[in-house]
């Protein structure tokens, strides 16, 4: 026998939760479909630009190069090709100076024409250049930093925009309406309508929890919803309910996973997930400008693309980049540096700011879920703190790439389930999740439409809950039972209240047709009655108990034992 009270509870909770968070559930599904269907690389605008190969530095550090600068007061920052010109960047205590090594003079500022030329080289869209502007700060769509930036707009149908660095003319970001739509939907998805970045806001926590309860109640209803009578007349509503139910059966578990993982994401502090709070930040110690050493570097490595400075255990080092290879040089001897295990141990203990001690070091040469976004080879430093932290250190540069903790591992596990990528945990644009997201949209939209038939006006009046009237129930044999019942109660509600076992697998929704009774005399016919009874049966008085509203006097054809329970 179907547990009517349990089914009633699931249905009642499901419809009220849907009333509260139904619109947000639709937003989650629609925004999720957009995020999965439009590839993230396209959203980021990578299809609008092409990569230009890095040019090796020209051999311009000749012995007769005379920079008008006192080497004692300036520290080396970088040496690179900037806007097709070899540029040396220096630092002092109060200023940054850039030199053009071709002329030996101060590098000229980037001009509007430079930006136009650079944009023409990398833009591969179909639009024409519309405008070039120098902005005093980053727009919100690229982070909102208080720094100057060049903006180039095009007149294509996606309103494509390229942003270039004010000092180097390097491309910062490419944006289009695809990104703007993504960003708008992300705002709605995480319910942060201001900064669009807080995934731990209280509104989201409440909504996500209610969304989880909504899906759990829906799954609870599924267990009882497949025992029903065959409909005699198919209506739009009955068809909608049937498709809603069967699609929920297909992806119901994934709906629970999505809402459960959403709750987990909203509760896990994003700073703890990132692990950044466990890494000591270090100041970059830059070497004094020594042109002779830069000349030696260029002689030894004629194909270099950039020379940068880093710090290693408080000492300045040069980083030479050649065809994606990184070579670290001692700033004094210019000899290549190789990180020994003892050096890595010192780096790990100095950079870790947690409470634990170093347990072990291990070399990583194969990608794993924890290292999927890092460049190999790596060193892994495990600590015995409460979070079981692992620091990942670049085996060539000594840079700390990141920290992975138990909080991150929990997040990553649910992230895998959320995006349905059970291998690399990185792809949320694959066919499986797009298919599931599309089905979820239909479920959410159809559920929202069905809400209009699930409620009646009396459901929204608190006063009606306490308004009762005397109801006379008559049997065919003439037995009379008088009870006090809620004015707006339906017959199935009364049976359920009195523990009378009338079958129902839909909890009173009028979709299973199991709560069949016979009313003696006139009784209104509901649309749900017409689905399950022929015209002859309706004339004979057959009705669904969940559709019969109590009136002051109603005659029923029921077994005598039911009237005993009603007394």
C-alpha positions in Angstrom: 0.0 0.0 0.0 1.3 3.4 -0.9 2.2 5.6 2.0 -0.2 8.5 1.4 1.2 10.7 4.1 4.7 10.5 2.8 3.5 11.2 -0.8 1.5 14.1 0.5 4.5 15.5 2.3 6.8 15.3 -0.7 4.2 16.9 -3.0 3.4 19.7 -0.6 7.0 20.5 0.2 8.0 20.2 -3.5 5.4 22.7 -4.7 6.0 25.3 -2.0 9.7 25.1 -2.4 9.2 25.4 -6.2 7.1 28.5 -5.5 9.9 30.1 -3.5 13.0 29.1 -5.6 11.3 28.0 -8.9 12.4 31.1 -10.8 15.9 30.8 -9.5 16.0 27.2 -10.5 15.0 28.1 -14.0 17.8 30.7 -14.0 20.3 28.1 -12.8 19.3 25.7 -15.6 19.2 28.3 -18.4 22.5 29.9 -17.3 24.1 26.5 -17.0 22.9 25.6 -20.5 24.5 28.7 -21.9 27.8 28.2 -20.0 28.0 24.6 -21.3 26.8 25.1 -24.9 29.1 28.1 -25.7 32.7 27.0 -25.4 34.7 28.8 -22.7 37.5 29.7 -25.2 34.9 31.4 -27.4 33.4 33.2 -24.4 36.9 34.5 -23.6 37.3 35.8 -27.1 40.2 33.6 -28.1 38.5 33.1 -31.5 38.9 36.8 -32.2 42.7 37.0 -32.1 45.7 35.0 -33.3 48.9 34.4 -31.4 52.0 36.1 -32.8 55.3 34.2 -32.5 57.7 35.7 -30.0 60.6 37.3 -31.7 64.1 36.6 -30.3 65.9 39.6 -28.9 68.1 41.3 -31.4 71.8 41.4 -30.5 71.8 45.1 -29.6 73.8 44.9 -26.3 77.0 45.8 -28.2 80.0 47.1 -26.5 79.5 50.6 -27.9 75.9 50.9 -26.5 75.9 53.9 -24.2 72.8 54.2 -22.0 72.4 57.5 -20.3 71.9 55.9 -16.9 74.0 55.4 -13.8 74.1 51.7 -13.2 74.7 52.2 -9.5 71.2 53.5 -8.9 69.1 51.2 -11.1 68.0 47.6 -10.8 67.3 45.3 -13.7 63.6 44.4 -14.2 63.3 42.8 -17.7 64.6 42.7 -21.2 62.1 41.9 -24.0 60.7 42.8 -27.3 58.0 45.4 -26.8 56.0 46.4 -29.9 58.7 44.9 -32.1 61.4 47.0 -30.3 64.0 45.6 -27.9 63.3 47.2 -24.6 65.2 47.3 -21.3 63.2 48.0 -18.2 64.9 49.3 -15.0 63.7 50.2 -11.5 64.9 52.7 -9.0 63.4 53.5 -5.6 61.0 56.0 -7.1 60.6 55.3 -10.8 60.6 52.8 -13.7 62.6 53.6 -16.8 62.4 52.0 -20.2 65.2 52.1 -22.8 65.0 51.3 -26.4 68.2 49.3 -27.1 68.1 50.0 -30.8 68.7 53.7 -30.2 70.0 53.7 -26.7 67.4 56.4 -25.9 64.5 56.4 -23.6 61.7 54.3 -25.1 58.9 56.4 -26.4 55.4 55.9 -25.0 53.0 53.6 -26.8 50.9 55.6 -29.3 47.4 55.2 -30.7 49.0 54.2 -34.0 51.1 51.5 -32.3 47.8 50.0 -30.9 46.1 50.2 -34.3 49.0 48.4 -35.9 49.1 45.7 -33.2 45.3 45.2 -33.4 45.5 44.8 -37.2 48.0 42.1 -36.8 46.1 39.9 -34.3 42.4 40.6 -35.0 40.8 37.8 -37.1 37.2 38.8 -36.8 34.9 40.1 -39.5 34.4 43.7 -38.2 36.0 47.0 -39.0 37.9 49.0 -36.5 35.5 51.4 -34.9 37.3 53.3 -32.2 40.5 53.4 -30.1 40.5 54.9 -26.6 42.9 55.3 -23.8 41.0 54.6 -20.6 42.2 55.7 -17.1 41.2 52.4 -15.5 40.2 48.9 -16.5 36.5 48.4 -17.3 34.7 46.0 -15.1 34.6 43.3 -17.8 38.4 42.9 -17.5 38.7 43.3 -13.8 38.2 47.0 -12.9 41.9 47.7 -11.9 43.0 51.3 -11.4 45.4 51.2 -14.3 45.4 52.8 -17.7 44.5 50.6 -20.7 43.9 50.9 -24.4 40.5 49.8 -25.7 39.9 48.9 -29.4 36.3 48.3 -30.5 35.0 46.7 -33.7 31.7 47.0 -35.5 31.0 43.3 -35.8 27.7 41.8 -34.6 29.3 40.7 -31.3 30.7 44.2 -30.5 34.2 42.7 -30.1 36.6 44.7 -28.0 40.4 44.2 -27.5 42.2 45.6 -24.5 46.0 46.4 -24.7 48.5 47.1 -22.0 49.2 50.9 -21.7 53.0 50.4 -21.5 53.8 47.3 -23.6 50.9 47.2 -26.2 50.5 43.5 -25.2 46.9 42.1 -25.5 45.3 41.8 -22.1 41.9 40.5 -22.9 39.5 40.0 -25.8 35.8 40.6 -25.0 32.6 40.3 -27.0 28.8 40.1 -26.2 29.3 36.4 -25.7 31.4 37.2 -22.6 29.0 39.9 -21.5 26.1 37.5 -21.6 28.2 34.9 -19.8 29.1 37.5 -17.1 25.4 38.6 -16.8 24.3 35.0 -16.4 27.1 34.2 -14.0 25.8 37.1 -11.8 22.3 35.5 -11.8 23.8 32.1 -11.3 25.7 33.0 -8.1 23.1 35.6 -7.0 25.8 38.3 -6.5 24.3 41.3 -8.2 27.0 43.7 -7.3 30.6 42.5 -7.7 29.6 39.2 -9.5 32.3 37.2 -7.7 31.0 36.3 -4.2 30.1 32.6 -4.3 29.7 32.5 -0.5 26.9 35.1 -0.1 24.1 34.2 2.2 21.4 34.6 -0.4 23.0 31.9 -2.5 23.5 29.6 0.5 19.8 29.8 1.3 18.6 29.4 -2.3 21.0 26.5 -2.9 19.8 24.7 0.2 16.2 25.1 -0.8 17.0 24.0 -4.3 18.6 20.8 -2.9 15.4 20.2 -0.8 13.3 20.8 -3.9 15.1 18.2 -5.9 15.2 15.7 -3.0 11.4 16.0 -2.6 11.0 15.6 -6.4 13.1 12.4 -6.2 10.9 11.3 -3.3 7.8 11.8 -5.5 9.4 9.7 -8.3 9.4 6.6 -6.1 5.6 6.7 -5.9 4.7 8.2 -9.2 4.8 5.3 -11.6 1.7 3.5 -10.3 -1.3 5.1 -12.0 -4.3 4.4 -14.1 -4.3 4.9 -17.9 -5.7 8.3 -18.9 -8.8 8.4 -21.0 -8.1 11.8 -22.4 -4.7 13.3 -23.0 -4.4 17.0 -22.2 -1.6 19.5 -22.5 -1.2 19.5 -18.7 -1.2 15.7 -18.4 1.4 15.4 -21.2 3.5 18.0 -19.5 3.4 16.2 -16.2 4.3 12.9 -17.9 7.3 14.3 -19.8 8.4 16.2 -16.7 8.3 12.9 -14.7 10.1 10.8 -17.2 12.9 13.3 -17.8 13.3 13.7 -14.1 13.8 9.9 -14.0 16.6 10.2 -16.6 18.6 13.0 -14.9 17.1 13.2 -11.4 20.3 12.0 -9.7 22.3 14.6 -11.6 19.9 17.3 -10.5 20.5 16.3 -6.9 24.3 16.3 -7.6 24.1 19.8 -9.1 22.1 21.3 -6.2 24.2 19.4 -3.6 27.5 20.6 -5.1 26.0 24.1 -5.4 25.4 24.0 -1.6 29.0 22.8 -1.0 30.4 25.5 -3.2 28.5 28.2 -1.4 29.6 26.9 2.0 33.3 26.4 1.2 35.3 29.6 1.7 36.9 30.5 -1.6 40.1 31.6 0.1 40.4 28.3 1.8 39.8 26.5 -1.4 42.5 28.6 -3.2 45.1 27.8 -0.5 46.7 31.2 -1.0 46.5 32.0 2.6 49.0 29.3 3.3 51.7 30.8 1.1 54.1 33.5 2.3 54.5 36.1 -0.3 58.1 37.2 -1.0 59.4 40.4 -2.3 61.3 40.3 -5.5 65.0 41.1 -5.0 66.3 42.6 -8.2 70.0 42.7 -9.2 71.7 46.0 -9.9 71.9 46.8 -13.6 75.1 45.3 -15.1 75.1 45.7 -18.8 78.1 43.5 -19.2 76.3 40.5 -17.7 73.3 41.1 -19.9 75.7 41.1 -22.9 77.2 37.8 -21.7 73.7 36.3 -21.4 72.8 37.3 -24.9 76.1 35.9 -26.2 75.5 32.5 -24.5 71.8 32.3 -25.5 71.4 34.1 -28.8 67.8 32.9 -29.3 66.5 34.3 -26.0 63.1 35.9 -26.1 63.0 37.5 -22.7 65.2 38.0 -19.6 63.4 38.5 -16.3 64.4 38.7 -12.7 63.2 36.5 -9.8 64.1 35.8 -6.2 65.3 32.5 -5.0 65.7 32.2 -1.2 66.2 36.0 -1.0 68.8 36.1 -3.8 68.2 37.7 -7.2 68.4 35.4 -10.2 67.9 35.8 -14.0 65.2 33.8 -15.8 66.0 33.3 -19.5 63.0 32.2 -21.7 63.8 30.4 -25.0 61.0 28.7 -26.9 58.9 28.0 -23.8 62.0 26.7 -22.0 63.0 28.4 -18.7 66.6 28.7 -17.6 67.5 30.1 -14.2 70.9 31.8 -14.0 72.8 32.9 -10.9 73.0 36.7 -10.9 76.7 36.7 -10.0 78.2 33.8 -11.9 75.6 33.5 -14.6 75.8 29.7 -14.3 72.6 27.7 -14.8 70.9 26.9 -11.5 69.7 23.4 -10.7 67.3 23.1 -7.7 68.6 20.4 -5.3 66.3 18.6 -2.9 67.8 20.6 0.0 67.1 23.9 -1.8 63.5 22.9 -2.5 63.2 21.9 1.2 64.3 25.4 2.2 61.9 27.0 -0.3 59.0 24.9 1.0 59.6 25.7 4.7 60.1 29.4 4.1 57.1 29.9 1.9 54.6 27.7 3.9 52.8 29.7 6.6 50.7 27.0 8.1 51.1 25.2 11.4 52.4 21.9 10.3 55.8 20.5 9.6 57.2 19.2 6.3 56.6 15.5 6.0 58.2 14.7 2.6 59.3 16.0 -0.8 58.7 14.2 -4.0 59.3 14.9 -7.7 56.3 15.1 -10.0 56.8 14.3 -13.7 53.3 13.1 -14.5 50.2 15.2 -14.5 47.5 14.4 -11.9 44.2 16.1 -10.9 46.0 18.3 -8.5 48.7 19.4 -11.0 46.6 19.6 -14.1 47.0 23.4 -14.4 50.7 23.5 -13.6 53.7 23.1 -16.0 55.9 20.1 -15.2 58.3 19.2 -13.7 57.3 20.0 -10.1 58.3 19.3 -6.6 55.5 18.4 -4.1 56.0 19.3 -0.5 53.6 17.6 1.9 52.8 19.1 5.3 51.1 17.5 8.4 48.8 20.5 9.1 45.1 20.1 9.7 44.5 20.7 5.9 47.1 18.1 4.8 48.5 20.8 2.6 50.7 20.1 -0.4 52.8 22.9 -1.9 53.7 22.6 -5.6 57.0 24.1 -6.5 58.3 24.7 -10.1 61.3 22.4 -10.4 63.1 24.9 -12.8 62.4 28.3 -11.3 61.6 27.5 -7.6 58.4 29.4 -7.8 55.6 28.2 -5.6 52.8 27.4 -8.0 50.0 26.8 -5.5 48.8 25.0 -2.4 46.3 22.1 -2.5 44.4 21.3 0.7 41.7 19.0 1.9 39.2 21.8 1.4 40.4 22.1 -2.2 40.2 18.4 -2.7 36.6 18.3 -1.4 35.8 21.2 -3.7 37.5 19.5 -6.7 35.6 16.3 -6.1 32.2 18.1 -6.2 33.5 20.1 -9.2 34.1 16.9 -11.0 30.5 15.8 -10.3 29.1 19.3 -11.1 30.6 19.5 -14.6 30.3 15.7 -15.3 34.0 15.5 -16.4 35.2 12.4 -14.5 38.6 12.3 -16.1 40.5 15.6 -16.3 37.8 17.6 -14.3 38.4 20.6 -16.5 35.9 20.4 -19.4 32.4 21.7 -18.9 31.6 22.1 -22.6 31.3 18.4 -23.5 28.2 16.7 -25.1 27.1 14.9 -21.9 26.7 18.0 -19.8 25.1 19.9 -22.6 22.5 17.2 -23.0 21.8 17.1 -19.3 21.6 20.9 -19.0 19.1 21.0 -21.9 16.9 18.4 -20.2 17.1 20.3 -16.9 15.9 23.4 -18.6 12.8 21.6 -19.8 12.2 20.1 -16.3 12.6 23.5 -14.7 10.4 25.4 -17.2 7.7 22.7 -17.2 7.7 22.6 -13.4 7.3 26.4 -13.3 4.3 26.1 -15.6 2.7 23.3 -13.6 2.8 25.5 -10.5 -0.2 27.4 -11.9 -2.3 24.3 -11.6 -0.8 23.1 -8.3 -2.2 26.0 -6.2 -5.5 27.5 -5.5 -6.2 31.0 -4.0 -7.1 29.6 -0.7 -3.6 28.2 -0.3 -2.2 31.7 0.1 -4.6 32.7 2.9 -3.5 32.0 6.4 -7.0 32.7 7.7 -8.5 29.9 5.7 -6.4 27.4 7.6 -8.4 28.1 10.7 -11.9 28.4 9.1 -13.9 25.2 9.5 -17.4 24.1 8.8 -19.7 21.2 9.6 -19.7 18.6 6.9 -22.4 15.9 6.5 -21.2 12.7 4.9 -23.9 10.3 3.8 -23.5 6.7 2.7 -25.7 4.9 0.2 -27.3 3.0 3.2 -28.3 6.3 4.7 -25.7 6.4 7.4 -24.8 10.0 8.4 -21.5 11.2 9.8 -21.1 14.8 10.7 -17.5 16.2 11.1 -15.8 19.5 11.5 -13.4 20.1 8.6 -11.4 22.9 7.0 -13.6 24.9 4.7 -11.3 24.5 1.7 -10.2 20.9 2.3 -10.6 18.3 -0.4 -11.9 14.8 0.1 -8.5 13.1 -0.2 -7.1 15.5 2.4 -9.8 14.4 4.8 -9.2 10.7 4.1 -5.5 11.2 4.7 -6.2 13.1 7.9 -8.4 10.3 9.2 -5.9 7.6 8.1 -8.3 6.1 5.5 -6.3 4.1 3.0 -7.2 5.5 -0.4 -4.5 4.9 -3.0 -2.6 7.9 -4.4 0.8 8.0 -5.9 0.8 11.7 -6.8 0.0 13.1 -3.4 -3.2 14.7 -4.5 -1.9 16.2 -7.7 -4.6 14.7 -9.9 -2.1 12.9 -12.1 -2.2 9.3 -11.0 -6.0 8.6 -11.1 -5.8 6.1 -8.2 -8.0 7.9 -5.7 -11.2 6.8 -7.4 -14.5 7.2 -5.5 -18.2 7.4 -6.3 -20.2 10.4 -5.4 -24.0 10.2 -5.1 -25.7 13.2 -6.6 -24.4 16.2 -8.4 -20.7 17.0 -8.1 -18.5 19.3 -10.2 -16.2 17.7 -12.8 -12.6 18.8 -12.8 -10.2 18.6 -15.8 -8.3 15.8 -14.0 -11.6 13.8 -13.7 -12.1 14.0 -17.4 -8.6 12.5 -18.0 -9.3 9.3 -16.1 -13.1 8.7 -16.5 -15.3 8.2 -19.5 -18.4 10.3 -19.9 -20.5 7.4 -18.7 -18.4 7.0 -15.6 -18.7 10.7 -14.8 -22.5 10.5 -15.1 -22.4 7.5 -12.7 -20.6 9.8 -10.2 -17.0 8.6 -10.4 -14.5 11.2 -9.3 -11.0 11.6 -8.1 -11.0 12.2 -4.3 -8.2 14.7 -4.7 -10.5 16.9 -6.8 -13.7 16.8 -4.8 -14.1 19.8 -2.6 -16.0 19.4 0.6 -19.5 21.0 0.7 -21.9 21.2 3.5 -23.6 17.9 2.5 -22.0 15.3 0.4 -23.1 11.7 -0.3 -20.5 9.0 -1.0 -20.5 5.3 -1.8 -17.9 4.0 0.6 -17.4 0.8 2.6 -19.0 1.0 6.0 -15.5 0.7 7.7 -14.5 4.0 6.2 -17.5 5.7 7.9 -16.4 4.1 11.1 -13.0 5.8 10.8 -14.6 9.1 10.0 -16.7 9.2 13.2 
